[in-house]
């Protein structure tokens, strides 16, 4: 059984199911508004847990009713939460507008600062996954001992961290693959082996700084809600690499497993 450290957020997503697509100047009608646990760390951790890995979270929750309930849920799901820090304050949901076609729009509060992720004790593992901006220096030093690390490509200024693979969506790297590679190299350092770009139902692009490989995705699954699909792909991709798959075959397996998850949850 693999032991994976997941450094990333566990959010309270408030999902507004819109009746119509977003239109400039229009009025928004919604049919439901529900709060679910979400966040990049959460969805990736769930995928790894379902594939049989032991998953330890490094993150923070607020020490209020919502945060304590979330901590209990994580423990009941089987996550190792010893590195989850509780901070005084109020849990603030992340607002997500979900259109009928599955497109989502995330609303960020302008004064919301990114938390500093830190480990309360030394850790070890077979791999680590990061979806976080600001890392404590001690946490970065601990990561140097992990043999396989995957990081999401940060969209804002972030702490450099060692990483072997950097994952992003094609949409978030639309300034060109060469520029995206340079951004990935700046954040991951000399350990970087490959940039992985997902693109929804279109091919996954792998780039090692010289060569481009495109991997055909699994057949498209038509669902109304794809929130978490990219994070699920990351978890499946990491697990396949731990199994000894090449990056291309790992992307193929991850695409198939993500499609299976979408199919299961669409009902």
One Martini backbone bead per residue (centre of mass of N, CA, C, O) as a GRO file, in nm:
protein
  267
    1UNK     BB    1   0.095   0.037   0.024
    2UNK     BB    2   0.058   0.361  -0.031
    3UNK     BB    3   0.213   0.673   0.077
    4UNK     BB    4   0.038   0.988   0.078
    5UNK     BB    5   0.090   1.332   0.040
    6UNK     BB    6  -0.153   1.596   0.092
    7UNK     BB    7  -0.129   1.936  -0.031
    8UNK     BB    8  -0.437   2.090   0.047
    9UNK     BB    9  -0.758   2.170   0.006
   10UNK     BB   10  -1.059   2.200   0.218
   11UNK     BB   11  -1.367   2.276   0.114
   12UNK     BB   12  -1.664   2.482   0.101
   13UNK     BB   13  -1.891   2.426  -0.146
   14UNK     BB   14  -2.102   2.661  -0.305
   15UNK     BB   15  -2.355   2.548  -0.518
   16UNK     BB   16  -2.488   2.703  -0.809
   17UNK     BB   17  -2.766   2.609  -0.988
   18UNK     BB   18  -2.818   2.697  -1.300
   19UNK     BB   19  -3.065   2.754  -1.553
   20UNK     BB   20  -2.854   2.939  -1.705
   21UNK     BB   21  -2.640   3.090  -1.875
   22UNK     BB   22  -2.401   3.309  -1.881
   23UNK     BB   23  -2.484   3.666  -1.906
   24UNK     BB   24  -2.433   3.968  -1.989
   25UNK     BB   25  -2.667   4.150  -1.796
   26UNK     BB   26  -2.812   3.936  -1.659
   27UNK     BB   27  -3.019   3.702  -1.494
   28UNK     BB   28  -3.001   3.485  -1.218
   29UNK     BB   29  -3.097   3.149  -1.208
   30UNK     BB   30  -3.181   2.907  -0.949
   31UNK     BB   31  -3.241   2.564  -0.821
   32UNK     BB   32  -2.975   2.544  -0.634
   33UNK     BB   33  -2.810   2.527  -0.293
   34UNK     BB   34  -2.500   2.375  -0.204
   35UNK     BB   35  -2.294   2.209   0.041
   36UNK     BB   36  -1.959   2.088  -0.015
   37UNK     BB   37  -1.697   1.906  -0.021
   38UNK     BB   38  -1.375   2.034  -0.137
   39UNK     BB   39  -1.108   2.063  -0.337
   40UNK     BB   40  -0.807   1.967  -0.451
   41UNK     BB   41  -0.719   1.785  -0.215
   42UNK     BB   42  -0.979   1.624  -0.178
   43UNK     BB   43  -1.018   1.490  -0.460
   44UNK     BB   44  -0.740   1.357  -0.474
   45UNK     BB   45  -0.759   1.198  -0.210
   46UNK     BB   46  -1.007   1.028  -0.287
   47UNK     BB   47  -0.878   0.878  -0.522
   48UNK     BB   48  -0.646   0.747  -0.365
   49UNK     BB   49  -0.820   0.601  -0.157
   50UNK     BB   50  -0.985   0.426  -0.368
   51UNK     BB   51  -0.698   0.291  -0.472
   52UNK     BB   52  -0.548   0.220  -0.169
   53UNK     BB   53  -0.430   0.454  -0.029
   54UNK     BB   54  -0.249   0.632   0.194
   55UNK     BB   55  -0.377   0.944   0.337
   56UNK     BB   56  -0.216   1.255   0.407
   57UNK     BB   57  -0.291   1.558   0.545
   58UNK     BB   58  -0.197   1.905   0.456
   59UNK     BB   59  -0.380   2.140   0.647
   60UNK     BB   60  -0.667   2.366   0.699
   61UNK     BB   61  -0.900   2.455   0.959
   62UNK     BB   62  -1.166   2.570   1.111
   63UNK     BB   63  -1.271   2.630   1.460
   64UNK     BB   64  -1.565   2.533   1.378
   65UNK     BB   65  -1.835   2.366   1.294
   66UNK     BB   66  -1.745   2.308   1.002
   67UNK     BB   67  -1.452   2.218   1.056
   68UNK     BB   68  -1.511   1.985   1.259
   69UNK     BB   69  -1.692   1.825   1.068
   70UNK     BB   70  -1.483   1.783   0.846
   71UNK     BB   71  -1.279   1.628   1.018
   72UNK     BB   72  -1.467   1.391   1.079
   73UNK     BB   73  -1.514   1.302   0.787
   74UNK     BB   74  -1.220   1.241   0.715
   75UNK     BB   75  -1.183   1.022   0.928
   76UNK     BB   76  -1.418   0.836   0.830
   77UNK     BB   77  -1.284   0.795   0.539
   78UNK     BB   78  -0.948   0.749   0.620
   79UNK     BB   79  -0.785   0.984   0.692
   80UNK     BB   80  -0.491   1.145   0.773
   81UNK     BB   81  -0.513   1.421   1.033
   82UNK     BB   82  -0.246   1.506   1.196
   83UNK     BB   83  -0.182   1.763   0.976
   84UNK     BB   84  -0.434   1.915   1.073
   85UNK     BB   85  -0.509   2.245   1.116
   86UNK     BB   86  -0.645   2.454   1.370
   87UNK     BB   87  -0.822   2.763   1.331
   88UNK     BB   88  -0.924   3.051   1.408
   89UNK     BB   89  -1.253   3.097   1.283
   90UNK     BB   90  -1.430   3.126   0.974
   91UNK     BB   91  -1.602   2.960   0.750
   92UNK     BB   92  -1.562   3.004   0.391
   93UNK     BB   93  -1.720   2.969   0.125
   94UNK     BB   94  -1.708   2.853  -0.204
   95UNK     BB   95  -1.814   3.003  -0.490
   96UNK     BB   96  -2.024   2.823  -0.733
   97UNK     BB   97  -2.103   2.840  -1.075
   98UNK     BB   98  -2.347   2.626  -1.237
   99UNK     BB   99  -2.407   2.527  -1.540
  100UNK     BB  100  -2.595   2.321  -1.741
  101UNK     BB  101  -2.314   2.230  -1.906
  102UNK     BB  102  -2.083   2.240  -1.649
  103UNK     BB  103  -1.991   2.508  -1.618
  104UNK     BB  104  -1.758   2.698  -1.417
  105UNK     BB  105  -1.764   2.955  -1.153
  106UNK     BB  106  -1.528   3.120  -0.950
  107UNK     BB  107  -1.544   3.292  -0.637
  108UNK     BB  108  -1.330   3.540  -0.518
  109UNK     BB  109  -1.201   3.690  -0.251
  110UNK     BB  110  -1.001   3.968  -0.250
  111UNK     BB  111  -0.911   3.931   0.081
  112UNK     BB  112  -0.807   3.640   0.031
  113UNK     BB  113  -0.568   3.467   0.179
  114UNK     BB  114  -0.319   3.250   0.157
  115UNK     BB  115  -0.229   2.988   0.317
  116UNK     BB  116   0.004   2.840   0.531
  117UNK     BB  117   0.177   2.557   0.480
  118UNK     BB  118   0.226   2.311   0.747
  119UNK     BB  119   0.418   2.101   0.949
  120UNK     BB  120   0.404   1.953   1.277
  121UNK     BB  121   0.573   1.710   1.152
  122UNK     BB  122   0.742   1.476   1.044
  123UNK     BB  123   0.763   1.317   0.713
  124UNK     BB  124   0.658   1.036   0.503
  125UNK     BB  125   0.679   0.887   0.161
  126UNK     BB  126   0.615   0.789  -0.171
  127UNK     BB  127   0.435   1.057  -0.202
  128UNK     BB  128   0.335   1.382  -0.347
  129UNK     BB  129   0.075   1.636  -0.332
  130UNK     BB  130   0.022   1.969  -0.484
  131UNK     BB  131  -0.232   2.239  -0.391
  132UNK     BB  132  -0.036   2.512  -0.335
  133UNK     BB  133   0.120   2.811  -0.253
  134UNK     BB  134   0.205   2.840   0.059
  135UNK     BB  135   0.517   2.742   0.206
  136UNK     BB  136   0.694   2.617   0.439
  137UNK     BB  137   1.024   2.565   0.481
  138UNK     BB  138   0.998   2.291   0.626
  139UNK     BB  139   0.820   2.156   0.413
  140UNK     BB  140   1.017   2.172   0.177
  141UNK     BB  141   1.237   2.002   0.313
  142UNK     BB  142   1.065   1.742   0.339
  143UNK     BB  143   1.018   1.697   0.028
  144UNK     BB  144   1.312   1.608  -0.052
  145UNK     BB  145   1.246   1.297   0.055
  146UNK     BB  146   1.052   1.257  -0.179
  147UNK     BB  147   1.043   1.058  -0.471
  148UNK     BB  148   0.737   1.168  -0.547
  149UNK     BB  149   0.621   1.468  -0.724
  150UNK     BB  150   0.317   1.658  -0.746
  151UNK     BB  151   0.215   1.966  -0.911
  152UNK     BB  152   0.046   2.226  -0.935
  153UNK     BB  153   0.001   2.504  -1.129
  154UNK     BB  154   0.028   2.804  -1.035
  155UNK     BB  155  -0.165   3.116  -1.075
  156UNK     BB  156   0.015   3.231  -0.852
  157UNK     BB  157   0.220   3.329  -0.642
  158UNK     BB  158   0.479   3.095  -0.523
  159UNK     BB  159   0.629   2.843  -0.369
  160UNK     BB  160   0.887   2.676  -0.414
  161UNK     BB  161   0.906   2.324  -0.531
  162UNK     BB  162   0.955   2.005  -0.545
  163UNK     BB  163   0.915   1.847  -0.880
  164UNK     BB  164   0.842   1.607  -1.136
  165UNK     BB  165   0.538   1.704  -1.175
  166UNK     BB  166   0.322   1.917  -1.374
  167UNK     BB  167  -0.013   2.036  -1.343
  168UNK     BB  168  -0.257   2.139  -1.596
  169UNK     BB  169  -0.456   2.329  -1.774
  170UNK     BB  170  -0.489   2.451  -2.082
  171UNK     BB  171  -0.639   2.711  -1.995
  172UNK     BB  172  -0.399   2.789  -1.777
  173UNK     BB  173  -0.189   2.753  -2.055
  174UNK     BB  174  -0.259   2.970  -2.309
  175UNK     BB  175   0.053   3.093  -2.358
  176UNK     BB  176   0.197   2.829  -2.394
  177UNK     BB  177   0.410   2.562  -2.352
  178UNK     BB  178   0.680   2.706  -2.305
  179UNK     BB  179   0.584   2.896  -2.081
  180UNK     BB  180   0.473   2.677  -1.897
  181UNK     BB  181   0.744   2.537  -1.855
  182UNK     BB  182   0.889   2.775  -1.720
  183UNK     BB  183   0.694   2.794  -1.485
  184UNK     BB  184   0.740   2.506  -1.382
  185UNK     BB  185   1.048   2.530  -1.340
  186UNK     BB  186   1.033   2.764  -1.132
  187UNK     BB  187   0.863   2.585  -0.918
  188UNK     BB  188   1.030   2.286  -0.937
  189UNK     BB  189   1.290   2.270  -1.075
  190UNK     BB  190   1.528   2.018  -1.157
  191UNK     BB  191   1.313   1.772  -1.120
  192UNK     BB  192   1.174   1.823  -1.374
  193UNK     BB  193   1.013   1.613  -1.629
  194UNK     BB  194   0.693   1.711  -1.653
  195UNK     BB  195   0.424   1.835  -1.841
  196UNK     BB  196   0.066   1.843  -1.766
  197UNK     BB  197  -0.216   1.870  -1.997
  198UNK     BB  198  -0.540   1.933  -1.965
  199UNK     BB  199  -0.868   1.907  -2.188
  200UNK     BB  200  -1.085   1.739  -2.109
  201UNK     BB  201  -1.194   1.568  -2.401
  202UNK     BB  202  -0.910   1.616  -2.476
  203UNK     BB  203  -0.600   1.577  -2.509
  204UNK     BB  204  -0.316   1.490  -2.344
  205UNK     BB  205  -0.030   1.683  -2.256
  206UNK     BB  206   0.318   1.609  -2.303
  207UNK     BB  207   0.616   1.782  -2.157
  208UNK     BB  208   0.994   1.785  -2.146
  209UNK     BB  209   1.105   2.056  -2.321
  210UNK     BB  210   1.091   1.908  -2.627
  211UNK     BB  211   0.856   1.696  -2.620
  212UNK     BB  212   0.544   1.596  -2.768
  213UNK     BB  213   0.259   1.428  -2.614
  214UNK     BB  214  -0.043   1.270  -2.713
  215UNK     BB  215  -0.333   1.167  -2.524
  216UNK     BB  216  -0.595   0.984  -2.542
  217UNK     BB  217  -0.899   0.990  -2.427
  218UNK     BB  218  -1.165   0.908  -2.298
  219UNK     BB  219  -1.468   0.881  -2.344
  220UNK     BB  220  -1.718   1.086  -2.332
  221UNK     BB  221  -1.886   1.234  -2.049
  222UNK     BB  222  -2.215   1.339  -1.998
  223UNK     BB  223  -2.234   1.608  -1.768
  224UNK     BB  224  -2.329   1.865  -1.526
  225UNK     BB  225  -2.074   1.775  -1.330
  226UNK     BB  226  -1.701   1.841  -1.310
  227UNK     BB  227  -1.626   1.872  -1.028
  228UNK     BB  228  -1.297   1.731  -0.970
  229UNK     BB  229  -1.179   1.589  -1.225
  230UNK     BB  230  -0.887   1.698  -1.234
  231UNK     BB  231  -0.810   1.590  -0.949
  232UNK     BB  232  -0.867   1.294  -1.008
  233UNK     BB  233  -0.655   1.266  -1.225
  234UNK     BB  234  -0.410   1.324  -1.046
  235UNK     BB  235  -0.445   1.079  -0.859
  236UNK     BB  236  -0.435   0.860  -1.081
  237UNK     BB  237  -0.161   0.938  -1.200
  238UNK     BB  238   0.007   0.892  -0.946
  239UNK     BB  239  -0.067   0.594  -0.901
  240UNK     BB  240   0.045   0.492  -1.173
  241UNK     BB  241   0.338   0.573  -1.121
  242UNK     BB  242   0.371   0.390  -0.870
  243UNK     BB  243   0.316   0.130  -1.062
  244UNK     BB  244   0.521   0.204  -1.325
  245UNK     BB  245   0.420   0.390  -1.520
  246UNK     BB  246   0.408   0.576  -1.768
  247UNK     BB  247   0.299   0.879  -1.849
  248UNK     BB  248   0.111   0.788  -2.080
  249UNK     BB  249  -0.029   0.548  -1.932
  250UNK     BB  250  -0.120   0.717  -1.688
  251UNK     BB  251  -0.306   0.904  -1.851
  252UNK     BB  252  -0.491   0.685  -1.957
  253UNK     BB  253  -0.585   0.575  -1.683
  254UNK     BB  254  -0.685   0.844  -1.562
  255UNK     BB  255  -0.900   0.901  -1.775
  256UNK     BB  256  -1.068   0.646  -1.724
  257UNK     BB  257  -1.120   0.689  -1.415
  258UNK     BB  258  -1.259   0.960  -1.445
  259UNK     BB  259  -1.491   0.863  -1.622
  260UNK     BB  260  -1.600   0.660  -1.418
  261UNK     BB  261  -1.668   0.869  -1.201
  262UNK     BB  262  -1.865   1.038  -1.366
  263UNK     BB  263  -2.060   0.806  -1.418
  264UNK     BB  264  -2.130   0.742  -1.118
  265UNK     BB  265  -2.215   1.057  -1.037
  266UNK     BB  266  -2.447   1.132  -1.253
  267UNK     BB  267  -2.696   0.988  -1.097
   0.00000   0.00000   0.00000
